[in-house]
Amino acid sequence: MDLLASGGKLLTVLASTLTEADLEGAKSIIEGLGLLRIPQNIALNEEMYHDHLSGWVEQGWIKPNVVEVLEGGLEGIKEGLERLYRGEVTAAKLVARPQEGANL
């Protein structure tokens, strides 16, 4: 708080442990918790998801993750890790489906 000028605001991404006495009157804290269902975020998230998100994806402002499913269940993880070590995977999320290789 010593680094903030009078009237300054501190944005935290975790719940703050500071008290009003720590704020020195003219300073304030904004908690930017990225939790969807906390009361102060519900209206914003409903508007964002219902009204804007699909348009943002269509316009390319938000790009979904590239996902690659590894073949062979758990056995596919070994090949996926080897590809990662060789630098052959970029900008993709590798997903293993253990149940696919299971003999149930």
WOPERA-V266154 format. One record per residue. N is the residue number from 0. SS is DSSP state (h for helix, s for strand, l for the rest). BURIAL is # if it has 24 or more other ideal C-beta (glycine too) atoms within 12 Angstrom, else .. D_FIRST is the distance of its C-alpha to the first C-alpha in Angstrom with 1 decimal. Layout:
((N | SS | BURIAL | D_FIRST) (N | SS | BURIAL | D_FIRST))
This chain:
((0 | l | . | 0.0) (1 | l | . | 3.8) (2 | l | . | 5.4) (3 | l | . | 5.5) (4 | l | . | 8.6) (5 | l | . | 10.0) (6 | l | . | 11.2) (7 | l | . | 9.0) (8 | s | . | 9.2) (9 | s | . | 7.9) (10 | s | . | 11.3) (11 | s | . | 12.0) (12 | l | . | 15.6) (13 | l | . | 15.6) (14 | l | . | 15.3) (15 | l | . | 11.9) (16 | l | . | 12.2) (17 | l | . | 9.3) (18 | l | . | 11.2) (19 | h | . | 11.5) (20 | h | . | 11.1) (21 | h | . | 7.5) (22 | h | . | 6.9) (23 | l | . | 8.4) (24 | l | . | 11.2) (25 | l | . | 11.0) (26 | l | . | 8.0) (27 | s | . | 9.3) (28 | s | # | 9.6) (29 | s | . | 12.8) (30 | s | . | 14.5) (31 | l | . | 16.9) (32 | l | . | 19.2) (33 | l | . | 22.4) (34 | l | . | 24.7) (35 | l | . | 27.6) (36 | l | . | 28.8) (37 | l | . | 25.8) (38 | h | . | 26.7) (39 | h | . | 24.2) (40 | h | . | 25.5) (41 | h | . | 29.2) (42 | h | . | 30.2) (43 | h | . | 28.4) (44 | h | . | 29.9) (45 | h | . | 33.3) (46 | h | . | 33.4) (47 | h | . | 32.2) (48 | h | . | 34.7) (49 | h | . | 37.6) (50 | h | . | 37.5) (51 | h | . | 35.9) (52 | h | . | 35.7) (53 | h | . | 39.4) (54 | h | . | 39.4) (55 | h | . | 36.4) (56 | h | . | 38.3) (57 | h | . | 41.5) (58 | l | . | 39.9) (59 | l | . | 38.4) (60 | l | . | 34.7) (61 | l | . | 34.1) (62 | l | . | 36.3) (63 | l | . | 37.1) (64 | l | . | 37.1) (65 | l | . | 40.4) (66 | s | . | 41.8) (67 | s | . | 44.7) (68 | s | . | 46.5) (69 | s | # | 47.9) (70 | l | . | 51.6) (71 | l | . | 53.1) (72 | l | . | 50.5) (73 | l | . | 49.0) (74 | h | . | 51.4) (75 | h | . | 49.7) (76 | h | . | 46.4) (77 | h | . | 48.0) (78 | h | . | 49.1) (79 | h | # | 45.7) (80 | h | . | 43.9) (81 | h | . | 46.5) (82 | h | . | 45.9) (83 | h | . | 42.1) (84 | h | . | 42.8) (85 | l | . | 45.2) (86 | l | . | 42.7) (87 | l | . | 44.9) (88 | l | . | 42.3) (89 | l | . | 39.7) (90 | l | . | 37.7) (91 | l | . | 39.4) (92 | s | . | 38.8) (93 | s | # | 41.6) (94 | s | . | 42.6) (95 | s | # | 45.1) (96 | l | . | 47.1) (97 | h | . | 48.4) (98 | h | . | 50.9) (99 | h | . | 52.8) (100 | h | . | 54.1) (101 | l | . | 54.8) (102 | l | . | 58.3) (103 | l | . | 58.2))
